């Protein structure tokens, strides 16, 4: 965990290389922000950055992969949050 500021945001190091193997030498970052959007809603923003630390080709490859994966993950979290009872 790089930053922990509940309930506004957190930032983690994504230590996965373009071959989807653990690798602490190429850590990109994932920041998730939570923004109140009325009394019963929250806007969730996710930014995955610092792909350039992997080099041009590997960084572009991983960016392409995660750009296709994060929307589905966020949709899954949204469904779970909407069905959870308080």
PyMOL commands that set and color helices and strands:
alter all, ss='L'
color gray80, all
select helices_A, chain A and resi 24-26+51-54+56-83
alter helices_A, ss='H'
color red, helices_A
select strands_A, chain A and resi 3-5+9-14+28-36+42-49
alter strands_A, ss='S'
color yellow, strands_A
deselect
rebuild
show_as cartoon
